[in-house]
């Protein structure tokens, strides 16, 4: 009798990590930075465009670690299934980053009421001036829970992991912070990391949000690249995470200058 032999092959997949300089909106210039998976012995294949490729991975949970002298350390938990995975990581510049001499910045020392530095706090600045609109919805969002938006005539590029403030038309005050998960159609349609809280009409505006963190000393340097407006208003929020606000203030920013807030107690 003929015997049938069944061979089970282990599934192996590839993880592609795409890192970009959040300030320069391109490949990071630090060629000595380290991109690794904790506990995984093999180094990735790195390319000049900021792509790092981990091949022959078994499906499972991994911890991605990125260390650099010029960017904040990034740690991401990545789940790898049976298909190849792409992860986008924007790198946030440290205060010691070599910003352009005419870069537009806000600097501050963020401290708690005790005087101790607020360590690794999350900072987000929403540019709220009308002339700084990043784009508008080309179609109305389907309604509450919709996780896809279509955008018309964006200024600059919208990339994965970008955050934008979506403001509805009229006086009803509808607004959502949208976090881009992936680009579905180049600069036209985008999938969000979470659904919208309500429906939005065509023409609803998208305002840029710029983010950074504080260092171990509580030092903050938040940059506004590519605004292209001589002066603008920004709403600066400080918290322990994106969904928490410990302090907020409105600032006036001039292109090519630095707003020094000194010591800010939150």
C-alpha positions as CSV (number, residue, x, y, z in Angstrom):
1,X,0.0,0.0,0.0
2,X,1.4,3.4,-1.0
3,X,2.0,5.7,1.9
4,X,1.3,9.4,1.8
5,X,3.8,11.6,3.6
6,X,2.6,15.0,4.8
7,X,5.2,17.6,5.4
8,X,4.2,20.7,7.4
9,X,6.2,23.8,6.5
10,X,6.7,26.5,9.1
11,X,5.5,29.9,7.9
12,X,8.1,32.6,7.7
13,X,7.4,36.2,7.1
14,X,9.1,39.5,6.5
15,X,8.8,42.7,8.7
16,X,9.5,46.0,6.9
17,X,10.2,49.0,9.2
18,X,10.1,52.3,7.4
19,X,11.6,55.1,9.6
20,X,11.5,58.8,8.7
21,X,12.8,62.0,10.2
22,X,9.6,63.7,11.4
23,X,11.3,67.1,11.0
24,X,12.9,66.8,7.6
25,X,10.1,64.4,6.3
26,X,12.7,62.1,4.8
27,X,15.1,59.4,5.7
28,X,16.9,59.9,9.0
29,X,20.4,61.3,8.6
30,X,21.8,59.3,11.6
31,X,23.4,56.3,9.9
32,X,24.7,55.0,13.2
33,X,21.3,54.5,14.7
34,X,20.3,51.0,15.7
35,X,17.1,49.3,14.6
36,X,16.5,45.9,16.3
37,X,14.0,43.4,17.5
38,X,14.6,42.6,21.2
39,X,15.8,39.1,21.7
40,X,16.1,38.5,18.0
41,X,19.7,37.8,17.0
42,X,19.7,38.8,13.4
43,X,20.2,42.4,12.3
44,X,17.9,43.9,9.6
45,X,19.0,44.8,6.1
46,X,19.1,48.7,6.1
47,X,18.6,50.8,3.0
48,X,19.4,54.5,2.3
49,X,15.7,55.4,2.1
50,X,15.2,54.5,5.8
51,X,13.8,51.0,5.2
52,X,14.9,48.2,7.5
53,X,14.0,44.6,6.5
54,X,13.7,41.7,9.0
55,X,13.4,38.5,7.0
56,X,12.5,34.9,7.9
57,X,10.5,35.7,11.0
58,X,8.2,33.3,12.7
59,X,4.7,34.7,13.4
60,X,4.4,36.1,16.9
61,X,4.9,39.1,19.1
62,X,8.1,41.2,18.8
63,X,9.4,44.4,20.5
64,X,10.9,46.9,18.0
65,X,13.6,49.2,19.5
66,X,15.2,52.2,17.7
67,X,18.1,54.0,19.3
68,X,19.8,57.2,18.0
69,X,21.9,60.1,19.2
70,X,19.6,62.6,17.5
71,X,16.1,61.2,17.9
72,X,14.0,60.1,20.8
73,X,14.2,56.3,21.5
74,X,11.3,54.4,20.0
75,X,9.8,51.2,21.3
76,X,6.9,49.5,19.6
77,X,5.2,46.2,20.2
78,X,4.7,44.6,16.8
79,X,2.4,41.6,16.0
80,X,3.6,39.6,13.0
81,X,1.0,37.2,11.5
82,X,1.2,34.9,8.5
83,X,1.6,37.8,6.0
84,X,4.4,40.3,5.5
85,X,4.1,43.4,7.8
86,X,5.0,47.0,7.2
87,X,5.5,49.4,10.2
88,X,6.0,53.2,9.8
89,X,7.9,55.0,12.5
90,X,8.4,58.8,12.4
91,X,11.4,59.7,14.5
92,X,11.0,62.8,16.8
93,X,14.1,65.0,17.0
94,X,15.8,65.5,20.4
95,X,16.4,69.1,21.6
96,X,20.1,68.6,20.6
97,X,19.0,67.8,17.0
98,X,20.8,70.1,14.5
99,X,17.7,72.1,13.4
100,X,18.1,74.5,10.6
101,X,19.3,78.0,11.7
102,X,16.0,79.5,10.5
103,X,13.9,76.6,11.9
104,X,10.6,77.5,13.5
105,X,10.6,76.1,17.1
106,X,9.1,76.3,20.6
107,X,11.5,75.5,23.5
108,X,10.6,75.1,27.2
109,X,11.5,73.4,30.4
110,X,8.4,71.5,31.6
111,X,8.3,70.9,35.3
112,X,5.8,69.6,37.9
113,X,4.5,71.7,40.8
114,X,7.2,70.1,43.0
115,X,9.8,71.5,40.7
116,X,10.8,68.1,39.4
117,X,11.0,67.8,35.6
118,X,8.1,66.2,33.7
119,X,9.9,63.3,32.1
120,X,8.9,61.8,28.8
121,X,5.7,63.9,28.6
122,X,3.8,64.1,25.3
123,X,3.6,67.5,23.6
124,X,1.2,68.4,20.8
125,X,0.7,71.7,19.0
126,X,-2.3,72.2,16.8
127,X,-1.7,75.0,14.2
128,X,-5.1,76.7,14.3
129,X,-4.7,79.6,11.9
130,X,-7.0,79.4,9.0
131,X,-4.3,80.0,6.4
132,X,-2.5,76.8,7.7
133,X,-5.2,74.4,6.7
134,X,-3.6,71.1,5.6
135,X,-6.5,70.0,3.4
136,X,-10.3,69.5,3.3
137,X,-12.6,66.6,3.0
138,X,-13.4,65.9,-0.6
139,X,-16.4,63.7,0.4
140,X,-18.4,63.7,3.6
141,X,-17.4,61.1,6.1
142,X,-19.9,58.3,6.3
143,X,-20.7,58.9,9.9
144,X,-19.8,58.0,13.4
145,X,-17.2,55.2,13.4
146,X,-16.0,55.9,9.9
147,X,-12.3,55.1,9.7
148,X,-11.6,56.3,6.1
149,X,-11.4,59.9,4.9
150,X,-10.9,61.4,1.4
151,X,-8.9,64.6,1.2
152,X,-8.8,67.3,-1.6
153,X,-5.7,69.4,-2.5
154,X,-3.6,68.7,0.6
155,X,-0.8,71.1,1.4
156,X,2.4,69.1,1.4
157,X,2.1,65.4,2.1
158,X,0.1,63.4,4.6
159,X,2.0,60.3,5.8
160,X,1.3,57.2,8.0
161,X,1.3,58.1,11.7
162,X,0.6,61.8,11.1
163,X,-1.9,63.5,13.3
164,X,-4.4,66.1,12.1
165,X,-7.3,68.0,13.7
166,X,-10.5,67.6,11.7
167,X,-12.9,70.5,12.3
168,X,-16.5,70.4,11.0
169,X,-18.2,73.2,9.1
170,X,-20.5,75.6,10.9
171,X,-20.7,76.5,14.5
172,X,-21.4,73.1,16.1
173,X,-17.8,72.6,17.3
174,X,-17.4,69.1,15.9
175,X,-13.8,68.1,15.9
176,X,-11.7,64.9,15.9
177,X,-8.0,64.2,16.2
178,X,-7.4,61.8,13.3
179,X,-4.3,59.5,13.4
180,X,-3.4,58.3,10.0
181,X,-2.9,54.5,9.8
182,X,-2.3,54.0,6.1
183,X,-2.4,55.7,2.7
184,X,-5.1,54.0,0.6
185,X,-4.8,56.2,-2.5
186,X,-1.8,58.6,-2.8
187,X,-2.7,61.9,-1.1
188,X,-6.4,61.3,-1.7
189,X,-7.8,58.6,0.7
190,X,-6.5,57.6,4.1
191,X,-7.4,55.0,6.7
192,X,-7.5,56.1,10.4
193,X,-6.4,54.3,13.5
194,X,-9.8,54.8,15.1
195,X,-13.2,55.8,13.8
196,X,-14.6,59.3,13.8
197,X,-16.9,60.5,16.6
198,X,-19.5,61.8,14.2
199,X,-20.3,62.6,10.5
200,X,-18.5,65.4,8.7
201,X,-19.5,67.3,5.6
202,X,-17.5,67.8,2.5
203,X,-15.2,70.8,3.0
204,X,-14.5,70.1,6.7
205,X,-11.0,71.3,7.4
206,X,-7.8,69.4,8.5
207,X,-5.3,71.3,10.6
208,X,-1.7,70.1,11.2
209,X,-0.6,68.7,14.5
210,X,3.1,68.6,15.4
211,X,4.2,66.4,18.3
212,X,7.3,65.9,20.4
213,X,8.3,64.7,23.9
214,X,10.2,66.0,26.9
215,X,13.6,64.6,27.8
216,X,14.7,63.2,31.2
217,X,15.4,66.8,32.2
218,X,12.0,68.0,31.1
219,X,13.4,69.8,28.1
220,X,11.1,70.4,25.2
221,X,11.9,71.4,21.6
222,X,9.0,71.2,19.3
223,X,9.5,72.1,15.6
224,X,7.0,73.4,12.9
225,X,8.5,72.3,9.6
226,X,7.0,73.4,6.3
227,X,4.3,75.8,7.5
228,X,5.1,78.5,5.0
229,X,3.2,81.2,6.8
230,X,5.0,84.2,8.4
231,X,3.1,84.0,11.6
232,X,0.4,81.7,13.0
233,X,-1.3,80.6,16.2
234,X,-0.8,77.2,17.8
235,X,-2.5,75.5,20.7
236,X,0.2,73.7,22.7
237,X,-0.9,70.9,25.0
238,X,1.2,68.9,27.5
239,X,0.2,65.5,28.9
240,X,1.4,62.1,29.9
241,X,0.0,60.7,26.6
242,X,-2.0,61.8,23.5
243,X,-5.3,61.5,25.3
244,X,-4.4,63.5,28.4
245,X,-4.0,67.2,28.9
246,X,-2.1,68.5,32.0
247,X,-1.7,72.0,30.7
248,X,-2.5,74.1,27.6
249,X,-1.7,77.5,26.2
250,X,-2.1,79.4,23.0
251,X,1.1,80.7,21.5
252,X,1.9,83.1,18.6
253,X,4.7,81.7,16.4
254,X,6.7,83.5,13.8
255,X,8.3,81.6,10.9
256,X,12.0,81.2,11.2
257,X,12.1,82.1,14.9
258,X,12.1,80.4,18.3
259,X,9.4,80.9,21.0
260,X,11.1,80.4,24.3
261,X,8.6,79.7,27.0
262,X,11.2,79.3,29.8
263,X,10.1,77.1,32.7
264,X,6.5,76.0,32.3
265,X,5.0,74.5,35.5
266,X,2.1,72.0,34.7
